[in-house]
């Protein structure tokens, strides 16, 4: 609450600050006039308020603007995006140092040089340096063409980062962006064999006519045998023309079969590869121009990229399976016109493009961004090219199947949203923990002055119980944002399931049966057993509700299984999502109605629920997601239509030799006497938390010195004898707790220190380079603070 008050005051305008000061002075003047009846003294109060307000305005005008917090970079997200890109990506800082590069960059540029010092020639390096300067100035720059290791690439440079202090360099090969890279391998493999069986000879050529790949029949006709090496050869040398202008293979001479040569354009770029097809022709076919229609359709069907042919009237005459998949078409009801593929707003533009290319008045090829009728929210690229020599076809359409790319975009958007909401939830939970610490502490202090028979005792106890419920809600927020305090142990998953199975039987009731299966030779995992039990309970309760909704009169089965995850299973999940390694899996499945496909991507979002209003907070699965992620694991939800839902949790196997912790560990005896002696230095910037902690420690017999920040604490250290214990908040303005503690340890190396914070202990310990420090999470009770102080002093002693 104090943080909120400071934020509100900090946002006042100068006029607002003056109004507040004058209002306060006027109120004070009226009070003085009413109490003592002296008009002169009252006027003095009002004048002083005006002077203070003017001072506030002057201070606000001269004070420097606060620096914006430096948000960290989620490098896991960066690695995921860069790995899925397929292009060579590098990131440099303002000093020109390479801070990240993906595998494609390392493969393209050996020894990982930092741009602009790439092996692209002196002229290329100079152009790249100029592009870097332009990107710093304008935010973006590009080099359209560069040569490296025999490959032609283009390089984009983009200024990025929270502080705009990074450059992202992306090298993209000019060849192969339209599927030609796949064709190079396909023509030498299965696609080439299928083309040969259909009597089609196909080759992929560079812009200057050199052969990149060819099918076996073309190799045999041009070179004499199907295994001949034709890569790099000049394709024109394989052909000759007779006196009538007919094309034949040079290897067969003028007595060979005449050929029909077809060219399939891919893009409008001049340096794009060229796909050519050769078909044997009879003399009558040469005159009619229709003898190759069957071969053309076969060629289109065998292409690995989505291709469709359109006649001069704008009707489809052929489309292959790849095109139908990319456009999400029903094979039983194909469209008649290209305009039938797109939304109403794009129909006119597509129809106009068809007319221009069919009439031959348009450029060689062009790309259009359109929205498909069945997926209007995701624009796709429709490539259009004029066709010559393809029979009745006048226009060639190419459509890329971008379903995988769209899925990746959705996953990235979801991860970004979850991260942003998690940061917000963590900050809100931290502030609420400060408030709840004060409420719970004051309730404890009041309960000490009331006995159970007093009239106020029950009311105070009710306030404390509701505060504990609110504290549980903030723990769920911290779990979702992966900032809660965990107590990880090395354990076996079957032990956790066995511990909670009795509770599950009571939760499921008589209508739902429970089946538990455990695999053999399971690897141990390192996690918080209590949090894992919460994960199992949350998933089981959701499954119970789903099965009760499907079987209102009883029925349904919940299955919990522990097993070793196979390598094939991990690879199917995707190495960019879950790295290949050793995992132990916990699988919870039910026989309910399942999760609808449109709901499945949203189930881990906070506050998303399909339950009725008042019957769910929407934090159950968010909490599960946060606990699993903070434990280093992965969770997936699968729900085939009508087959129930299955949640699979993968936790990495812990293999450091640390012994497995027994689930029934004996509780450490704790003496009831919490009385202490000595001096405690209490450092806390929140007034309400500092007040309740001071009263709690004073009641336990300690002499308490208080400071509102780290600098004030150091002044107390300098001017007073050595305290016996330092109790400090971690996150404070001016000087934070760890910095203050390092100064104290420099003076008193053996000083015991107890940190308190609303953030996770694991997260804070990574940023605290101090040994032998204790930690107590907020919110805490008076007794918990007394116990933590006693333990910290005892450990030091």
C-alpha positions in Angstrom: 0.0 0.0 0.0 2.9 2.3 0.8 4.4 1.6 -2.6 1.0 2.5 -4.2 0.9 5.7 -2.3 4.4 6.7 -3.3 3.5 5.9 -6.9 0.4 8.0 -6.8 2.2 11.0 -5.3 5.0 10.7 -7.8 2.5 11.0 -10.6 1.0 14.3 -9.4 1.4 17.2 -11.7 2.8 20.5 -10.3 -0.7 22.0 -10.2 -1.9 18.9 -8.4 1.0 19.0 -5.9 0.2 22.7 -5.2 -3.5 21.9 -4.7 -2.6 19.1 -2.2 -0.3 21.4 -0.3 -2.7 24.3 -0.2 -5.6 22.0 0.8 -3.6 20.5 3.6 -2.5 24.0 4.8 -6.1 25.3 4.7 -7.3 22.4 6.7 -4.5 22.9 9.3 -5.3 26.7 9.5 -9.0 26.0 10.1 -8.1 23.5 12.8 -5.8 25.9 14.5 -8.4 28.7 14.3 -11.0 26.4 15.8 -8.8 25.2 18.6 -7.0 28.5 19.8 -9.0 31.2 17.9 -5.9 33.0 16.8 -6.3 34.3 13.2 -2.6 35.3 12.9 -1.3 31.8 13.7 -3.9 30.2 11.4 -2.8 32.5 8.5 0.8 31.5 9.3 -0.1 27.8 8.8 -1.7 28.6 5.4 1.3 30.7 4.2 3.7 27.9 5.2 1.6 25.4 3.2 1.8 27.7 0.1 5.6 27.9 0.5 5.9 24.1 0.8 3.8 23.6 -2.3 6.0 26.0 -4.3 9.0 24.1 -3.1 7.5 20.8 -4.2 6.8 22.3 -7.7 10.4 23.6 -8.0 11.8 20.2 -6.9 9.6 18.3 -9.3 10.7 20.7 -12.2 14.5 20.3 -11.4 14.6 16.6 -10.4 15.8 14.2 -13.1 13.3 11.7 -14.5 13.6 8.3 -12.9 15.4 5.7 -15.0 13.3 3.1 -16.6 13.8 -0.4 -15.2 16.0 -2.6 -17.3 13.9 -5.6 -18.3 15.8 -8.8 -18.8 15.9 -10.7 -22.1 14.2 -14.1 -22.2 17.1 -16.0 -24.0 15.1 -19.2 -23.9 12.5 -17.5 -26.1 15.2 -16.0 -28.3 16.9 -19.5 -28.8 13.5 -21.0 -29.7 12.6 -18.4 -32.3 16.1 -18.5 -33.8 16.2 -22.3 -34.0 12.8 -22.4 -35.7 13.8 -19.7 -38.2 16.0 -21.7 -40.4 18.1 -18.6 -41.3 21.5 -17.7 -39.9 20.8 -15.3 -37.0 23.3 -13.4 -34.8 22.9 -10.7 -32.1 25.5 -8.0 -31.3 25.6 -5.3 -28.7 26.7 -1.6 -29.0 30.3 -2.6 -28.7 30.0 -4.9 -31.7 30.4 -8.0 -29.5 28.6 -11.2 -30.5 26.1 -12.0 -27.7 24.2 -14.8 -29.5 24.3 -16.9 -32.7 22.2 -19.9 -33.7 23.4 -23.1 -35.3 22.7 -22.0 -38.8 24.9 -19.0 -38.3 27.8 -21.2 -37.0 27.4 -23.5 -40.0 27.4 -20.6 -42.5 30.2 -18.6 -40.9 32.9 -20.8 -39.3 34.6 -19.7 -36.1 31.6 -17.4 -35.3 32.8 -14.0 -36.6 31.0 -10.9 -35.3 29.3 -8.8 -38.0 30.4 -6.9 -40.1 33.7 -9.0 -40.2 32.1 -11.8 -42.2 33.8 -13.7 -45.1 32.0 -11.9 -47.8 34.8 -9.9 -49.4 36.1 -6.5 -48.6 33.3 -4.8 -50.5 30.8 -6.9 -48.7 32.3 -6.1 -45.3 32.2 -2.3 -46.1 28.6 -2.6 -47.2 27.7 -4.6 -44.1 29.4 -2.0 -41.8 27.4 0.7 -43.5 24.3 -1.3 -43.1 25.1 -1.6 -39.3 25.5 2.1 -39.0 22.2 2.7 -40.9 20.4 0.2 -38.6 21.6 2.0 -35.5 20.4 5.3 -37.0 17.1 4.2 -38.8 16.2 0.9 -37.0 16.6 -1.3 -40.1 18.9 -1.9 -43.0 19.5 -4.6 -45.7 22.1 -5.9 -48.1 20.3 -7.5 -51.0 23.1 -9.7 -52.2 26.3 -11.2 -50.8 28.4 -14.3 -51.5 29.7 -16.7 -48.9 31.1 -20.2 -49.3 29.6 -20.4 -52.8 26.1 -19.4 -51.6 24.2 -16.2 -52.4 22.5 -14.6 -49.4 20.8 -11.4 -48.4 21.4 -9.9 -45.0 18.8 -7.9 -42.9 19.9 -5.8 -39.9 17.3 -4.8 -37.3 17.8 -2.7 -34.1 16.1 -4.3 -31.2 16.2 -4.8 -27.4 14.4 -3.3 -24.5 16.8 -0.3 -24.6 17.3 -0.5 -28.4 20.9 -1.5 -27.7 21.1 -4.7 -29.8 21.4 -5.4 -33.5 19.8 -8.6 -35.0 21.6 -9.8 -38.1 19.7 -12.3 -40.3 21.3 -14.0 -43.3 18.8 -15.6 -45.6 19.8 -17.7 -48.7 18.4 -16.3 -51.9 18.0 -19.8 -53.4 15.6 -22.2 -51.9 13.1 -19.8 -50.3 10.3 -21.0 -52.5 10.8 -24.8 -52.1 13.7 -25.1 -54.6 16.0 -26.4 -51.9 13.6 -29.3 -51.3 13.4 -29.9 -55.0 17.2 -30.3 -55.3 17.1 -33.3 -53.0 13.7 -34.6 -54.2 14.6 -34.7 -57.9 17.5 -37.0 -57.0 15.3 -39.2 -54.9 11.7 -40.4 -54.7 10.2 -37.5 -56.7 12.7 -38.1 -59.5 11.8 -41.7 -59.7 8.1 -41.0 -59.8 8.6 -38.4 -62.5 10.6 -41.0 -64.5 7.7 -43.5 -64.2 5.3 -40.9 -65.6 7.7 -40.2 -68.5 8.6 -36.7 -67.3 12.2 -35.4 -67.4 12.7 -32.6 -64.9 15.7 -30.5 -63.9 16.3 -27.5 -61.5 18.6 -24.9 -63.0 20.5 -21.9 -61.6 19.6 -18.5 -63.2 22.6 -18.9 -65.5 21.4 -22.3 -66.8 23.6 -24.6 -64.7 22.0 -27.9 -63.5 21.4 -28.0 -59.8 19.6 -31.4 -59.8 17.8 -33.7 -62.3 15.7 -36.9 -62.3 17.2 -40.3 -63.5 15.5 -40.3 -66.9 16.9 -36.9 -67.9 20.4 -38.1 -66.8 20.0 -41.2 -68.8 18.8 -39.4 -72.0 21.3 -36.6 -71.7 24.4 -38.5 -70.5 23.8 -42.2 -71.3 23.1 -43.6 -67.9 20.8 -42.7 -64.9 23.6 -42.3 -62.4 25.6 -39.8 -64.4 26.7 -36.6 -62.7 25.1 -33.6 -64.2 25.3 -31.1 -61.4 27.0 -27.9 -62.5 26.8 -28.7 -66.2 25.4 -26.2 -68.7 21.9 -27.5 -69.5 21.9 -25.9 -73.0 24.7 -28.2 -74.1 22.4 -31.2 -73.6 20.0 -30.0 -76.3 20.1 -29.4 -80.1 17.5 -28.0 -82.5 16.7 -29.3 -86.0 15.8 -27.3 -89.1 12.2 -27.0 -88.0 13.2 -25.6 -84.6 12.3 -28.8 -82.7 14.4 -29.6 -79.6 16.2 -33.0 -79.2 18.8 -34.4 -76.9 22.3 -33.8 -78.3 23.2 -37.3 -77.1 20.5 -38.8 -79.4 21.1 -36.7 -82.4 18.5 -35.6 -85.0 17.0 -39.1 -85.0 15.9 -38.8 -81.4 12.4 -38.0 -80.2 11.4 -34.4 -80.4 10.9 -32.7 -77.0 8.6 -30.2 -75.5 10.2 -27.9 -72.9 8.2 -26.4 -70.1 9.3 -23.8 -67.6 7.6 -23.4 -64.2 8.3 -20.0 -62.7 8.5 -19.7 -58.9 9.1 -16.1 -58.0 9.5 -12.7 -59.6 13.2 -12.4 -58.7 15.6 -12.7 -61.5 18.1 -14.8 -59.6 15.6 -17.5 -58.5 16.2 -21.1 -59.7 14.3 -22.4 -62.7 12.4 -25.7 -62.9 12.2 -27.1 -66.4 10.4 -30.2 -67.6 11.0 -32.1 -70.9 8.3 -34.2 -72.5 8.5 -36.5 -75.5 6.3 -35.3 -78.3 4.8 -36.8 -81.4 4.6 -34.8 -84.6 0.8 -34.3 -84.3 1.2 -33.2 -80.7 3.6 -30.4 -81.9 0.9 -29.0 -84.1 -2.0 -29.2 -81.7 -0.2 -28.3 -78.6 -2.4 -30.6 -76.4 -0.5 -33.9 -76.4 1.3 -33.1 -73.2 -1.7 -32.2 -71.1 -1.6 -35.5 -69.2 2.1 -35.1 -68.5 1.6 -31.5 -67.3 -1.0 -32.6 -64.8 1.2 -35.4 -63.6 4.1 -32.9 -63.2 1.9 -30.6 -61.1 0.7 -33.4 -58.9 4.2 -34.6 -58.1 5.5 -31.1 -57.1 6.4 -30.9 -53.4 5.1 -27.3 -53.3 1.5 -26.2 -53.6 0.8 -25.4 -57.3 -2.4 -24.8 -59.2 -3.1 -24.0 -62.9 -5.7 -21.5 -64.0 -7.1 -21.1 -67.6 -7.7 -17.8 -69.4 -11.3 -17.7 -68.1 -10.0 -17.6 -64.5 -11.1 -21.2 -63.7 -9.0 -23.8 -61.9 -8.0 -26.6 -64.3 -5.5 -28.4 -62.0 -4.2 -28.2 -58.4 -2.0 -30.6 -56.5 -2.4 -32.1 -53.0 0.1 -29.7 -51.5 -1.9 -26.7 -52.7 -5.2 -28.2 -51.3 -3.5 -28.7 -47.9 -2.1 -25.2 -47.9 -5.5 -23.7 -48.7 -7.4 -26.1 -46.3 -9.6 -27.3 -49.2 -12.1 -30.2 -49.2 -11.0 -32.6 -51.9 -14.7 -33.5 -52.5 -15.7 -29.9 -53.2 -12.8 -28.0 -54.9 -13.3 -24.3 -55.7 -14.0 -23.1 -59.2 -12.3 -19.8 -59.2 -9.2 -18.5 -57.3 -11.4 -15.9 -55.7 -13.3 -18.6 -53.9 -10.2 -19.3 -51.8 -10.0 -15.9 -50.1 -12.2 -13.6 -48.0 -14.6 -11.2 -49.6 -12.4 -8.2 -49.2 -9.6 -9.9 -51.3 -11.7 -11.4 -54.1 -11.5 -8.3 -56.3 -7.7 -8.0 -56.0 -7.2 -11.8 -56.8 -9.6 -11.6 -59.8 -7.8 -8.5 -61.2 -4.4 -10.3 -60.9 -5.8 -13.3 -62.7 -6.9 -11.2 -65.7 -3.6 -9.3 -65.9 -1.4 -12.4 -65.8 -3.7 -14.4 -68.2 -3.5 -11.6 -70.7 0.2 -11.4 -70.5 0.3 -7.8 -69.5 1.7 -8.3 -66.0 5.3 -8.9 -64.8 6.9 -12.3 -64.9 5.7 -13.2 -61.4 4.3 -11.5 -58.3 3.4 -12.2 -54.7 0.2 -11.2 -53.0 -0.7 -11.2 -49.3 -4.2 -12.7 -49.1 -6.4 -14.0 -46.3 -7.9 -17.5 -46.9 -11.6 -17.9 -46.4 -11.1 -20.7 -43.7 -8.3 -18.8 -41.9 -9.0 -15.1 -42.2 -6.9 -14.2 -39.2 -3.6 -15.3 -40.8 -2.5 -13.7 -44.1 -0.6 -16.0 -46.5 1.5 -15.4 -49.6 -0.1 -16.3 -53.0 2.5 -16.4 -55.8 1.2 -15.7 -59.3 3.0 -16.2 -62.6 2.0 -16.1 -66.2 2.2 -19.5 -67.9 3.4 -20.2 -71.5 3.6 -23.7 -73.0 1.4 -25.4 -70.4 -1.5 -26.2 -72.6 -4.7 -24.6 -71.5 -3.1 -23.1 -68.4 -2.6 -19.3 -68.5 -1.6 -18.7 -64.9 0.4 -20.7 -62.3 -0.5 -20.2 -58.7 1.8 -21.2 -55.8 0.7 -21.3 -52.1 2.9 -22.2 -49.3 1.6 -24.5 -46.5 2.3 -22.3 -43.5 0.4 -24.3 -40.9 3.6 -25.1 -39.1 4.7 -21.5 -39.2 1.3 -20.4 -38.0 1.5 -22.9 -35.1 4.9 -21.5 -34.1 3.5 -17.9 -34.2 0.7 -18.9 -31.9 3.1 -20.6 -29.5 5.4 -17.7 -29.5 2.5 -15.3 -28.9 1.2 -17.5 -26.1 4.6 -17.8 -24.5 5.1 -14.0 -24.7 1.6 -13.4 -23.2 2.2 -15.9 -20.4 5.6 -14.3 -19.6 4.1 -10.8 -19.5 1.2 -11.8 -17.3 3.5 -13.8 -15.1 5.7 -10.7 -14.5 2.6 -8.7 -13.7 1.2 -11.4 -11.4 4.6 -11.7 -9.6 4.7 -8.0 -8.9 1.1 -7.8 -7.7 1.6 -10.9 -5.4 4.8 -9.3 -3.9 2.9 -6.1 -3.0 0.0 -8.1 -1.6 2.4 -10.1 0.5 3.6 -6.9 2.2 0.0 -6.0 3.0 -0.9 -9.4 4.2 2.2 -9.5 6.4 1.0 -6.4 8.2 -2.6 -7.7 8.5 -1.6 -11.2 9.8 0.9 -9.7 12.2 -1.5 -7.3 13.7 -4.1 -10.1 14.1 -1.5 -12.1 16.0 -0.7 -9.2 18.3 -4.3 -8.6 19.0 -5.0 -12.3 19.6 -2.2 -12.2 22.3 -4.4 -9.7 24.2 -7.7 -11.7 23.9 -8.7 -15.1 25.1 -11.0 -17.4 23.2 -13.9 -16.4 25.4 -13.7 -12.7 24.5 -16.2 -11.1 22.2 -13.6 -9.8 19.8 -11.6 -13.1 19.6 -13.7 -14.7 17.0 -13.8 -11.6 14.8 -10.0 -11.3 14.9 -9.6 -15.0 14.1 -11.9 -14.6 11.2 -9.9 -11.7 9.8 -6.7 -13.8 10.2 -8.3 -16.8 8.4 -9.4 -14.7 5.5 -5.9 -13.2 5.3 -4.4 -16.7 5.1 -6.8 -17.5 2.3 -5.6 -14.3 0.5 -2.0 -15.5 1.1 -2.8 -18.8 -0.5 -4.1 -16.9 -3.6 -0.9 -14.9 -3.8 1.1 -18.1 -3.6 -0.9 -19.3 -6.7 0.0 -16.1 -8.5 3.7 -16.6 -7.6 3.5 -20.2 -8.7 2.1 -19.2 -12.1 4.9 -16.5 -12.4 7.5 -19.1 -11.3 8.5 -16.9 -8.3 7.2 -18.9 -5.4 9.5 -20.4 -2.8 10.1 -24.1 -3.4 11.8 -26.7 -1.2 13.2 -29.1 -3.7 14.2 -32.6 -2.8 15.5 -35.6 -4.7 12.6 -38.0 -4.8 10.7 -40.7 -6.7 7.5 -39.8 -8.4 5.7 -43.0 -7.3 6.3 -42.0 -3.6 4.6 -38.6 -4.3 1.6 -40.3 -6.0 1.3 -42.9 -3.2 1.3 -40.1 -0.6 -1.6 -38.3 -2.2 -3.6 -41.3 -3.4 -5.7 -41.6 -0.2 -6.7 -37.9 -0.5 -7.6 -38.4 -4.1 -9.9 -41.3 -3.3 -11.9 -39.0 -1.0 -11.9 -36.2 -3.5 -13.1 -38.4 -6.4 -15.9 -39.9 -4.4 -17.7 -43.1 -5.2 -18.7 -42.2 -8.7 -15.1 -42.0 -10.2 -12.6 -44.9 -10.0 -8.9 -44.3 -9.6 -6.2 -46.5 -11.2 -2.5 -46.0 -10.4 0.2 -47.6 -12.4 4.0 -47.2 -11.9 6.7 -48.0 -14.3 10.0 -49.7 -13.5 13.5 -48.3 -13.1 12.3 -44.7 -12.9 14.9 -42.1 -12.5 14.7 -39.8 -9.5 13.7 -36.1 -10.0 14.4 -33.0 -8.0 11.3 -31.1 -7.0 9.2 -29.8 -4.1 7.1 -32.8 -3.0 4.4 -30.6 -1.5 4.0 -28.6 -4.8 4.0 -31.8 -6.8 1.1 -33.1 -4.6 -0.7 -29.9 -5.4 -0.2 -30.5 -9.1 -1.6 -34.0 -8.9 -4.6 -32.8 -6.8 -5.4 -29.9 -9.1 -5.4 -32.1 -12.2 -7.4 -34.8 -10.5 -10.1 -32.4 -9.4 -10.4 -30.9 -12.9 -10.7 -34.4 -14.3 -13.3 -35.3 -11.7 -15.5 -32.3 -12.6 -15.2 -33.2 -16.3 -16.3 -36.8 -15.7 -19.1 -35.8 -13.4 -20.4 -33.5 -16.2 -20.2 -36.4 -18.7 -21.5 -39.1 -16.3 -24.0 -37.3 -14.0 -25.2 -40.7 -12.6 -21.8 -42.1 -12.0 -18.9 -43.5 -14.1 -15.6 -42.5 -15.4 -12.0 -43.5 -14.5 -9.0 -41.4 -13.5 -5.6 -43.0 -14.4 -2.3 -41.9 -12.9 0.8 -43.4 -14.4 4.5 -42.9 -13.8 6.9 -44.1 -16.5 10.2 -43.4 -18.2 9.9 -41.1 -21.2 11.3 -42.6 -24.4 13.6 -40.7 -26.7 11.1 -41.0 -29.6 8.4 -39.5 -27.5 10.7 -36.5 -26.6 11.5 -36.0 -30.2 7.9 -36.0 -31.2 7.2 -33.2 -28.8 9.9 -31.2 -30.6 13.5 -30.6 -29.6 12.9 -26.8 -29.8 10.2 -27.2 -27.1 11.8 -29.8 -24.9 15.5 -30.7 -25.3 16.3 -34.4 -25.8 17.4 -35.9 -22.5 16.4 -38.3 -19.7 12.9 -37.6 -18.2 10.5 -39.3 -15.9 6.9 -38.8 -16.9 3.8 -38.4 -14.8 0.6 -38.9 -16.8 -2.9 -38.1 -15.6 -5.7 -39.1 -17.9 -9.5 -39.2 -17.6 -12.5 -40.6 -19.5 -14.4 -37.3 -19.6 -15.7 -35.4 -22.6 -12.2 -33.9 -23.3 -11.1 -30.3 -24.0 -12.5 -28.5 -27.1 -9.9 -27.7 -29.7 -10.5 -24.0 -29.4 -10.1 -24.1 -25.6 -7.0 -26.3 -25.5 -4.5 -23.5 -26.3 -5.9 -21.3 -23.5 -6.1 -23.7 -20.6 -2.9 -22.6 -18.9 -3.7 -18.9 -19.1 -4.4 -17.3 -15.7 -8.1 -16.6 -14.8 -9.3 -18.6 -17.8 -12.0 -21.0 -16.8 -14.9 -22.8 -18.4 -16.7 -23.3 -15.1 -19.7 -21.3 -14.1 -19.3 -17.9 -12.5 -18.3 -18.3 -8.8 -17.2 -21.9 -9.2 -13.6 -21.4 -10.3 -10.8 -18.9 -10.0 -9.1 -19.9 -13.3 -5.8 -20.3 -11.4 -5.6 -24.0 -11.0 -3.9 -25.0 -14.3 -1.9 -21.8 -14.2 -0.5 -22.8 -10.8 0.2 -26.3 -12.2 2.0 -24.7 -15.2 4.1 -22.5 -13.0 5.1 -25.3 -10.6 6.2 -27.6 -13.4 8.1 -24.9 -15.2 9.9 -23.7 -12.0 10.9 -27.3 -11.3 12.6 -27.4 -14.7 9.9 -29.6 -16.3 7.4 -29.5 -19.1 3.7 -30.1 -19.3 1.5 -30.9 -22.3 -2.2 -31.4 -22.6 -3.6 -33.7 -25.3 -7.3 -34.3 -25.9 -8.4 -36.3 -28.9 -12.1 -35.6 -29.8 -14.4 -37.7 -27.5 -11.5 -39.5 -25.7 -11.0 -37.5 -22.6 -8.0 -35.4 -21.7 -4.4 -36.4 -20.8 -1.9 -34.2 -19.0 1.7 -35.4 -19.3 4.4 -33.9 -17.1 8.1 -34.5 -17.9 10.6 -33.9 -15.1 14.3 -34.2 -15.9 16.1 -37.1 -14.2 18.4 -36.0 -11.4 21.6 -37.9 -11.7 24.1 -36.2 -9.3 24.3 -39.1 -6.8 22.3 -37.2 -4.2 20.3 -39.7 -2.1 16.5 -39.8 -2.5 14.7 -38.1 0.3 12.3 -40.4 2.2 8.7 -39.1 2.0 8.2 -39.9 5.7 11.1 -37.9 7.1 11.0 -37.3 10.8 10.0 -33.8 11.8 12.7 -31.7 13.4 11.7 -31.1 17.1 11.1 -27.4 17.7 11.2 -26.1 21.2 8.1 -24.0 22.3 10.2 -21.3 24.0 10.8 -18.4 21.6 12.0 -15.9 24.1 15.3 -14.2 23.0 17.8 -11.6 24.0 20.1 -9.3 22.1 19.8 -6.5 19.7 18.2 -6.8 16.3 18.6 -4.3 13.4 15.4 -4.4 11.4 15.6 -2.9 7.9 12.3 -2.6 5.9 11.0 0.2 3.6 7.3 -0.6 4.1 6.2 1.2 7.2 3.4 -1.2 8.0 5.6 -4.3 7.8 8.4 -2.6 9.8 5.9 -1.7 12.5 4.5 -5.1 13.0 7.9 -6.8 12.8 9.3 -4.4 15.4 6.5 -5.1 17.8 6.7 -8.9 17.2 10.5 -9.0 17.9 10.2 -6.6 20.9 7.5 -8.9 22.5 10.0 -11.8 22.2 12.6 -9.9 24.3 14.8 -8.4 21.6 16.0 -4.8 21.6 15.0 -3.6 18.1 16.7 -0.8 16.0 14.8 0.1 12.9 15.8 1.6 9.5 13.7 2.4 6.5 16.4 1.6 3.9 19.9 0.3 3.5 21.7 3.6 3.9 19.9 4.4 7.2 20.9 0.9 8.4 24.6 1.5 7.7 24.4 4.8 9.6 22.9 2.9 12.6 25.7 0.3 12.3 28.3 3.1 12.4 26.8 4.9 15.4 25.8 2.0 17.6 27.4 -1.1 19.1 27.4 -4.3 17.1 23.9 -5.8 16.8 23.3 -9.5 17.3 21.2 -10.0 14.2 20.2 -8.1 11.0 16.7 -8.7 9.7 16.3 -7.1 6.2 14.0 -6.9 3.3 15.6 -7.8 0.0 14.1 -5.3 -2.5 14.3 -1.7 -1.2 14.8 1.7 -2.8 18.1 3.6 -2.7 20.1 0.6 -1.4 18.7 -3.0 -1.5 19.2 -5.6 1.2 22.0 -7.7 -0.3 24.1 -4.5 -1.0 23.6 -3.3 2.6 24.4 -6.8 3.9 27.7 -6.9 2.1 28.7 -3.6 3.7 27.7 -5.0 7.1 29.7 -8.2 6.5 32.7 -6.2 5.5 32.6 -4.7 9.1 31.4 -7.8 10.9 32.2 -10.9 8.8 30.2 -13.2 11.2 27.1 -11.1 11.4 24.0 -13.3 11.1 21.5 -12.1 8.5 17.9 -13.0 8.0 16.3 -11.8 4.7 12.6 -11.5 4.2 10.8 -11.0 0.9 7.6 -11.7 -1.0 9.6 -13.1 -4.0 10.9 -16.7 -4.3 13.9 -17.7 -2.3 15.5 -19.5 -5.2 15.2 -16.4 -7.4 16.7 -14.2 -4.7 19.5 -16.5 -3.8 20.8 -16.5 -7.4 21.2 -12.7 -7.1 22.6 -12.7 -3.5 26.4 -13.5 -3.4 26.4 -14.0 0.4 27.0 -17.2 2.4 25.2 -18.3 5.6 22.1 -16.1 5.2 18.6 -17.2 6.3 15.3 -16.5 4.5 11.7 -16.1 5.6 9.0 -15.6 2.9 6.2 -13.1 3.3 3.6 -13.1 4.5 4.6 -14.5 7.9 3.1 -14.6 11.3 4.5 -13.3 14.6 5.5 -16.8 15.7 7.1 -17.6 12.3 9.2 -14.4 12.5 10.2 -15.2 16.1 11.2 -18.8 15.1 13.2 -17.5 12.1 15.1 -15.0 14.3 15.9 -17.6 16.9 17.1 -20.1 14.3 19.3 -17.5 12.6 20.9 -16.6 16.0 21.3 -20.3 16.9 22.9 -21.2 13.6 25.4 -18.4 14.0 26.2 -19.4 17.5 
